Amino acid sequence: MKLTAGRESLLKPLQAVIGVVERRQTMPILANVLLVAKDGEVSVTATDLEVELVAVADVAVDSPGEVTVPGRKLLDICRALPDDAEISISQSGEKLNIKSGRSKFSLTTLPAAEFPTVDDINAGHTVTVSQAVLRRLLEKTHFSMAQQDVRYYLNGLLLETGKNVLRAVATDGHRLALCEVDLDDKKAPEQQVIVPRKGVLELQRLMGGEGDLQIELGSNHVRIQLEGIRFTSKLIDGRFPEYERVIPHDTSNALSADRSLFRSALQRTAILSNEKYRGIRLIIRQGGMVLQAHNPEQEEAEEELEAEYTGEEIEIGFNVNYLLDALSAIESDEVSLALVDGNSSCLLREPGKDDCKYVVMPMRL
């Protein structure tokens, strides 16, 4: 294997894939990236056995070949070279030699045949959406994914197709976020897949451009083709909760408030909430609400907020962080809160819109 490339053209694919290279490895080869040089381009592949990223760059290939080298070391070498540097890479025996100007480096390699790759995911069907749409779906929901929950199927995000929509849903058992978008493809079959947490976060990191992308849904993997980068993730094998059942449909006690004023009031009141449980009490009555918090040091905070409300008086407790996350995801100036009573979950959304919904379970204070 022998190739020549500009520093920037090698640096870009390495930076794109390095996020899945784990620092602590059970298998030494997972600390490496797979380089495959042929037909005037080099592909760089990284995997942690759950998420695989492949990025491609145009280079001058003098002799084709494939090899694996330590990913972070190769990235650090490219970063440390001058901006306009020309890099030549050649393989001799079990070493990869890197030359640029007066700099020379020699890296140990492992055989490419030992590197685990995912070739065919047996995609059932493909959905085409714009990057902006998928980015929005993930941004509006990812924060509700669980972290290291024993219910492993909650440690990810549900992507659902069917009924002419693409829907993203995340829940940790205490709150739920749902966002959906209409699809042009009216034939998309009904399918549910759970993308693991790391895959969702990597995908968010990669999506910065415009244009369309293809989402290929297989039985065990999801694959997304972006500009110059191919993302493949294993799916979580489990049954996602029936989320429709936890979304309140009785919206008779509906409150409408200024979103930024409500958010600021919550942030101020939360200063004196219990640091561990982050509980805050809302007393909702005609014309507005009162926000209260207290902590084990016997300190108290209280704030009044004007709001449109004509239902019965309700006293209810919430984890303030869950409310703040939902309010941050809502873009409108006003926010609508629908409640049934002091023991039932609360539904937050933009007034008059149903594409994004946020459900927060109450907590006892």
Backbone torsions as a table, in degrees:
resi	resn	phi	psi	omega
1	MET	NA	130.6	178.6
2	LYS	-150.2	130.0	-179.7
3	LEU	-150.7	159.2	176.8
4	THR	-129.3	136.8	-178.0
5	ALA	-152.5	155.3	171.6
6	GLY	-72.8	151.2	-178.1
7	ARG	-53.8	-45.0	-174.2
8	GLU	-65.0	-38.6	-177.3
9	SER	-70.1	-24.0	175.1
10	LEU	-86.4	-35.6	-176.1
11	LEU	-65.5	-39.5	-175.5
12	LYS	-60.8	-51.2	178.8
13	PRO	-65.9	-34.2	178.5
14	LEU	-64.1	-43.0	179.0
15	GLN	-65.9	-32.4	-178.0
16	ALA	-67.8	-35.2	-172.6
17	VAL	-101.0	-13.8	-169.1
18	ILE	-65.0	-20.0	-177.6
19	GLY	-60.4	-24.7	-178.9
20	VAL	-96.4	-0.3	177.2
21	VAL	-82.5	110.8	-177.9
22	GLU	-75.9	144.6	178.6
23	ARG	-74.6	-39.1	179.1
24	ARG	-104.3	119.2	-173.6
25	GLN	-118.7	140.1	170.4
26	THR	-83.2	-30.6	177.1
27	MET	-113.2	119.8	-177.0
28	PRO	-54.9	-33.7	-175.6
29	ILE	-67.7	-19.8	179.7
30	LEU	-73.7	-12.6	173.7
31	ALA	-83.3	-6.9	-178.4
32	ASN	-98.9	161.8	168.9
33	VAL	-113.0	148.2	178.6
34	LEU	-92.8	121.8	176.0
35	LEU	-104.7	125.2	175.9
36	VAL	-124.4	114.4	-178.2
37	ALA	-107.8	123.7	175.3
38	LYS	-169.0	156.5	173.0
39	ASP	50.7	41.4	175.1
40	GLY	74.0	17.1	177.0
41	GLU	-149.3	158.9	174.9
42	VAL	-123.2	134.0	174.6
43	SER	-105.1	139.3	-180.0
44	VAL	-116.0	120.5	-177.2
45	THR	-118.3	134.6	175.2
46	ALA	-131.8	147.3	179.6
47	THR	-152.0	152.7	169.8
48	ASP	-119.7	20.7	-177.6
49	LEU	76.7	-9.5	176.1
50	GLU	-109.8	-46.5	179.2
51	VAL	-119.3	135.0	176.2
52	GLU	-121.7	133.6	176.7
53	LEU	-123.1	133.9	176.8
54	VAL	-126.5	122.4	177.6
55	ALA	-120.5	145.7	-174.6
56	VAL	-121.3	142.4	176.9
57	ALA	-137.2	146.8	176.1
58	ASP	-80.0	127.2	179.3
59	VAL	-141.4	170.4	173.8
60	ALA	-92.6	109.3	-178.3
61	VAL	-95.0	113.6	177.8
62	ASP	-83.6	-38.6	173.6
63	SER	-146.7	127.2	-175.4
64	PRO	-69.4	161.7	178.1
65	GLY	169.6	175.4	178.3
66	GLU	-144.5	145.4	-176.4
67	VAL	-162.4	158.7	174.1
68	THR	-114.5	139.7	-179.5
69	VAL	-136.1	158.0	178.5
70	PRO	-56.9	119.2	-171.8
71	GLY	-64.7	-49.5	-174.9
72	ARG	-69.2	-34.6	178.5
73	LYS	-66.4	-43.6	178.7
74	LEU	-62.6	-40.8	177.9
75	LEU	-63.6	-44.5	-179.2
76	ASP	-63.3	-37.2	177.6
77	ILE	-63.5	-48.1	-179.8
78	CYS	-61.9	-39.8	179.8
79	ARG	-63.7	-37.1	-172.6
80	ALA	-78.2	-15.6	-179.3
81	LEU	-78.4	157.4	178.8
82	PRO	-60.1	154.9	-175.1
83	ASP	-54.8	-40.9	-173.9
84	ASP	-97.4	19.5	-174.7
85	ALA	-68.2	144.5	170.3
86	GLU	-98.5	131.6	-176.6
87	ILE	-116.1	130.0	172.6
88	SER	-114.5	133.3	-176.4
89	ILE	-121.7	129.8	176.9
90	SER	-142.3	152.8	-177.7
91	GLN	-109.2	131.5	173.2
92	SER	-135.4	111.5	-177.2
93	GLY	64.0	-126.1	-178.4
94	GLU	-98.6	16.5	-179.8
95	LYS	-118.3	149.0	172.6
96	LEU	-112.7	120.1	-177.4
97	ASN	-98.6	130.8	-179.0
98	ILE	-120.4	124.5	179.7
99	LYS	-125.8	140.4	175.0
100	SER	-156.0	112.1	-177.7
101	GLY	60.6	-123.6	180.0
102	ARG	-95.3	5.5	-178.7
103	SER	-95.1	136.6	176.3
104	LYS	-133.8	137.5	178.4
105	PHE	-135.4	148.9	176.9
106	SER	-131.8	119.1	-177.7
107	LEU	-111.6	144.9	174.9
108	THR	-73.8	150.9	-179.2
109	THR	-125.0	163.8	170.7
110	LEU	-127.1	152.2	-175.4
111	PRO	-61.7	138.0	179.7
112	ALA	-62.9	-29.2	-177.9
113	ALA	-63.6	-23.4	-178.8
114	GLU	-85.6	-9.2	-175.3
115	PHE	-78.6	127.1	-177.5
116	PRO	-78.7	120.0	178.8
117	THR	-126.5	156.6	176.8
118	VAL	-108.0	110.5	-176.6
119	ASP	-88.2	-61.5	-176.2
120	ASP	-117.0	129.5	-178.1
121	ILE	-100.9	3.5	-178.5
122	ASN	50.8	56.5	-176.3
123	ALA	-63.1	130.0	177.0
124	GLY	-73.6	-45.2	175.9
125	HIS	-157.2	166.5	-176.0
126	THR	-122.0	134.9	177.6
127	VAL	-113.2	132.5	178.6
128	THR	-107.7	122.4	176.1
129	VAL	-138.9	166.9	176.8
130	SER	-80.9	154.9	177.0
131	GLN	-57.6	-38.9	-177.3
132	ALA	-61.9	-38.1	-179.0
133	VAL	-67.1	-48.9	-178.6
134	LEU	-65.7	-38.3	178.7
135	ARG	-60.8	-41.9	179.5
136	ARG	-65.0	-43.5	179.5
137	LEU	-58.0	-43.5	-178.3
138	LEU	-71.1	-42.2	-179.1
139	GLU	-62.3	-35.5	-175.8
140	LYS	-79.6	-10.6	-172.9
141	THR	-130.4	-25.0	-167.3
142	HIS	-59.3	-30.4	-175.2
143	PHE	-66.2	-15.1	-179.9
144	SER	-91.6	0.5	176.4
145	MET	-66.1	147.1	176.1
146	ALA	-76.3	159.5	174.6
147	GLN	-119.9	117.1	176.3
148	GLN	54.0	40.8	175.6
149	ASP	-79.7	143.8	178.1
150	VAL	-63.6	-26.1	172.9
151	ARG	-81.0	84.1	-169.3
152	TYR	-54.9	-28.0	-178.7
153	TYR	-70.1	-12.0	175.8
154	LEU	-86.5	-14.4	-178.6
155	ASN	-83.8	44.7	-177.9
156	GLY	-168.8	-172.4	-175.6
157	LEU	-126.4	132.5	179.2
158	LEU	-82.3	126.9	169.0
159	LEU	-109.8	126.8	-174.6
160	GLU	-129.6	132.6	174.3
161	THR	-118.2	161.4	-179.8
162	GLY	128.1	158.4	-178.6
163	LYS	53.7	37.6	175.6
164	ASN	63.7	21.4	178.1
165	VAL	-132.7	155.7	167.1
166	LEU	-113.5	124.3	-172.8
167	ARG	-125.1	139.5	174.0
168	ALA	-116.3	132.9	-179.5
169	VAL	-135.8	135.6	175.6
170	ALA	-137.5	141.7	177.0
171	THR	-151.4	146.4	173.6
172	ASP	-112.7	13.3	-179.8
173	GLY	92.6	-16.4	179.3
174	HIS	-111.6	-22.6	178.5
175	ARG	-151.5	163.5	-177.1
176	LEU	-142.7	141.2	175.5
177	ALA	-126.4	133.9	-179.3
178	LEU	-134.6	134.2	175.0
179	CYS	-143.2	139.8	-177.5
180	GLU	-139.5	159.3	179.0
181	VAL	-140.9	144.7	178.0
182	ASP	-72.5	141.6	178.6
183	LEU	-103.0	146.1	173.0
184	ASP	-73.8	-28.8	-178.0
185	ASP	-77.0	103.3	-177.1
186	LYS	-79.9	-8.4	-176.8
187	LYS	-99.9	1.8	-177.5
188	ALA	-59.1	120.8	-178.0
189	PRO	-70.9	162.8	178.6
190	GLU	-75.6	123.6	179.5
191	GLN	-151.9	142.6	176.0
192	GLN	-121.6	131.0	173.4
193	VAL	-133.4	147.7	178.5
194	ILE	-111.3	113.2	179.9
195	VAL	-88.6	127.7	-177.6
196	PRO	-63.7	156.5	-176.3
197	ARG	-50.5	-48.5	-177.1
198	LYS	-63.1	-38.7	178.4
199	GLY	-62.1	-41.2	179.9
200	VAL	-63.8	-44.7	-177.7
201	LEU	-67.9	-38.4	176.9
202	GLU	-64.4	-42.5	-179.3
203	LEU	-62.1	-41.4	177.3
204	GLN	-60.9	-39.1	-179.2
205	ARG	-65.2	-34.6	-175.0
206	LEU	-79.8	-27.8	-171.9
207	MET	-86.2	95.4	177.6
208	GLY	-124.1	-10.2	-174.3
209	GLY	-96.5	-168.4	177.0
210	GLU	-112.6	-167.5	177.6
211	GLY	85.7	173.6	-177.2
212	ASP	-88.5	160.8	172.8
213	LEU	-139.8	157.4	178.7
214	GLN	-105.2	129.8	174.4
215	ILE	-105.7	112.0	177.6
216	GLU	-96.8	123.1	-178.0
217	LEU	-107.7	114.9	176.0
218	GLY	-105.3	-174.5	179.9
219	SER	-78.9	-29.1	-178.3
220	ASN	-120.6	-11.3	-176.6
221	HIS	-138.3	157.9	167.3
222	VAL	-121.0	139.0	179.8
223	ARG	-129.1	133.7	-179.7
224	ILE	-128.5	126.7	-178.9
225	GLN	-100.1	113.6	175.2
226	LEU	-105.0	-176.0	179.3
227	GLU	-67.9	109.1	175.6
228	GLY	74.7	0.3	-179.3
229	ILE	-133.1	134.2	175.0
230	ARG	-113.4	121.6	-178.4
231	PHE	-105.2	127.2	175.8
232	THR	-130.7	132.6	178.6
233	SER	-133.7	140.6	170.1
234	LYS	-65.1	154.1	175.8
235	LEU	-100.6	152.1	175.3
236	ILE	-77.8	126.7	-179.4
237	ASP	-87.7	100.4	-178.8
238	GLY	-175.8	170.0	-179.7
239	ARG	-102.2	118.3	179.3
240	PHE	-70.5	144.0	-179.5
241	PRO	-57.2	154.5	176.3
242	GLU	-75.2	86.3	-170.4
243	TYR	-65.5	-27.1	-178.9
244	GLU	-59.2	-29.2	-175.9
245	ARG	-71.2	-24.1	-177.0
246	VAL	-94.2	-5.5	178.2
247	ILE	-83.0	118.2	-178.8
248	PRO	-62.6	133.6	178.1
249	HIS	-106.8	-14.7	175.9
250	ASP	-86.9	105.0	-177.4
251	THR	-112.6	33.6	-177.4
252	SER	-68.1	-37.2	176.8
253	ASN	-93.4	81.5	-175.9
254	ALA	-106.7	132.5	-179.8
255	LEU	-115.5	139.5	177.3
256	SER	-122.5	126.1	-176.5
257	ALA	-137.9	161.3	174.3
258	ASP	-69.7	122.9	-172.3
259	ARG	-63.2	-46.8	-176.2
260	SER	-69.8	-35.5	177.2
261	LEU	-66.7	-41.2	179.1
262	PHE	-62.9	-43.7	-179.2
263	ARG	-63.7	-44.5	179.7
264	SER	-63.5	-40.7	179.6
265	ALA	-64.0	-40.9	177.6
266	LEU	-63.6	-43.3	-179.0
267	GLN	-62.7	-39.5	179.7
268	ARG	-69.7	-45.6	-178.1
269	THR	-65.0	-35.0	-176.7
270	ALA	-64.7	-18.7	-179.2
271	ILE	-56.5	-35.7	-178.0
272	LEU	-105.7	21.1	175.7
273	SER	-83.2	166.4	177.1
274	ASN	-62.7	124.0	-173.9
275	GLU	-63.0	-28.0	-177.6
276	LYS	-82.9	-47.6	-173.2
277	TYR	-97.0	-18.6	175.7
278	ARG	55.4	35.1	-177.3
279	GLY	-79.3	143.1	177.8
280	ILE	-141.6	140.2	-177.8
281	ARG	-102.7	133.9	173.5
282	LEU	-111.5	127.8	172.2
283	ILE	-109.9	106.3	-173.9
284	ILE	-101.1	123.1	179.7
285	ARG	-144.6	175.1	-175.1
286	GLN	-57.2	129.1	177.3
287	GLY	90.6	-8.2	179.3
288	GLY	161.4	-160.8	-179.9
289	MET	-149.8	159.9	176.7
290	VAL	-115.4	132.2	178.3
291	LEU	-107.0	130.4	-178.5
292	GLN	-132.7	145.4	174.6
293	ALA	-146.9	150.4	173.6
294	HIS	-149.1	164.4	-176.7
295	ASN	-136.6	173.3	-177.3
296	PRO	-61.2	-18.6	178.2
297	GLU	-82.7	9.8	179.9
298	GLN	66.5	23.6	176.4
299	GLU	-91.4	148.7	-175.4
300	GLU	-135.5	149.8	174.4
301	ALA	-133.3	143.8	177.6
302	GLU	-145.0	139.0	-179.4
303	GLU	-142.4	140.7	176.1
304	GLU	-107.9	144.1	-177.9
305	LEU	-138.1	131.8	176.5
306	GLU	-76.4	140.4	178.7
307	ALA	-158.7	157.7	176.5
308	GLU	-85.3	116.8	179.7
309	TYR	-156.4	133.2	-178.4
310	THR	-128.1	5.3	-177.4
311	GLY	-82.9	-165.0	178.8
312	GLU	-74.4	156.2	178.0
313	GLU	-68.7	132.7	-179.1
314	ILE	-129.2	133.8	174.2
315	GLU	-114.9	124.0	-172.0
316	ILE	-148.8	148.0	179.6
317	GLY	-111.8	145.6	178.8
318	PHE	-140.8	157.7	165.2
319	ASN	-74.0	118.8	-172.3
320	VAL	-64.1	-31.5	179.9
321	ASN	-62.8	-36.6	-179.5
322	TYR	-66.7	-40.1	177.2
323	LEU	-65.4	-42.3	-178.0
324	LEU	-65.9	-39.6	177.6
325	ASP	-61.1	-43.7	-179.7
326	ALA	-65.4	-42.7	-179.8
327	LEU	-65.8	-31.9	178.0
328	SER	-69.2	-29.7	-178.4
329	ALA	-81.3	-20.6	-179.9
330	ILE	-84.7	133.5	-173.0
331	GLU	-97.7	-20.3	-173.2
332	SER	-73.1	164.6	178.3
333	ASP	-70.5	-33.0	-179.6
334	GLU	-105.8	154.5	174.4
335	VAL	-129.4	143.3	178.7
336	SER	-109.4	129.9	175.8
337	LEU	-115.9	126.2	178.0
338	ALA	-113.5	127.2	-179.4
339	LEU	-131.4	153.7	175.1
340	VAL	-102.2	-52.7	177.7
341	ASP	-158.6	-173.4	-176.0
342	GLY	-72.4	-8.1	-178.8
343	ASN	-113.3	4.0	-176.1
344	SER	-110.4	159.9	-177.9
345	SER	-69.5	161.3	-176.9
346	CYS	-111.7	139.6	178.6
347	LEU	-109.1	122.5	177.2
348	LEU	-111.7	141.3	177.8
349	ARG	-166.2	172.6	172.6
350	GLU	-74.9	136.7	-179.7
351	PRO	-56.9	130.7	176.6
352	GLY	76.7	5.2	-179.9
353	LYS	-122.3	145.1	-177.6
354	ASP	-122.7	4.3	-175.2
355	ASP	-75.7	-26.3	176.7
356	CYS	-126.1	128.6	-179.2
357	LYS	-132.7	144.3	179.3
358	TYR	-130.8	125.8	-178.6
359	VAL	-114.7	130.6	177.7
360	VAL	-124.8	127.3	178.7
361	MET	-77.5	146.4	178.5
362	PRO	-75.2	162.0	174.0
363	MET	-129.2	148.2	179.2
364	ARG	-80.0	132.1	-179.6
365	LEU	-112.1	NA	NA
